């Protein structure tokens, strides 16, 4: 799936397999990834925004992967 540059605020990806899913530039504020798998395939050149609309928080590379793993482990 290609979610590049998508506004995914509040979306639920719980228990989904996200291998080969693209989130480059996606806004993921309040998105849920509990139990998600396949996150190890995220590319280092991707970045995500986890902040609210008026205060972006940009994560990229290993920092982005770490955040996604932590969200999946919740």
KEMARLO-983591 format. One line per field, with one value per residue (C-alpha): x, y, z. Coordinates in steps of 0.5 Angstrom, whole numbers, plus 500, padded with zeros to 3 digits. Example, Ala and Ser with C-alpha at 12.3 -4.5 7.8 and 13.67 -1.06 7.14 Angstrom:
REM residues 2
c1 <- (525|527)
c2 <- (491|498)
c3 <- (516|514)
REM end
This chain:
REM residues 74
c1 <- (500|502|501|506|504|498|494|493|491|488|488|488|493|492|494|496|502|505|511|512|507|510|509|514|512|505|502|501|499|495|495|495|500|498|501|503|508|513|515|522|522|521|526|531|530|523|520|514|510|508|506|499|497|500|506|510|515|519|522|526|531|532|529|522|523|524|518|514|516|515|508|507|509|504)
c2 <- (500|507|512|517|524|522|525|519|522|518|512|505|500|495|488|489|487|493|490|494|499|506|512|517|524|521|525|519|524|519|513|506|501|496|489|491|487|488|494|492|493|501|504|509|515|515|520|521|527|524|531|535|539|546|543|537|532|529|522|519|513|509|514|513|505|505|509|505|499|502|503|496|493|497)
c3 <- (500|499|504|502|504|507|513|517|523|528|523|526|523|529|528|521|516|514|510|503|506|504|509|507|509|512|518|523|529|534|529|532|530|536|534|527|524|518|520|519|512|513|509|512|507|509|514|518|522|529|531|531|525|528|531|526|530|524|525|520|519|525|530|525|526|533|534|530|533|540|538|535|542|546)
REM end
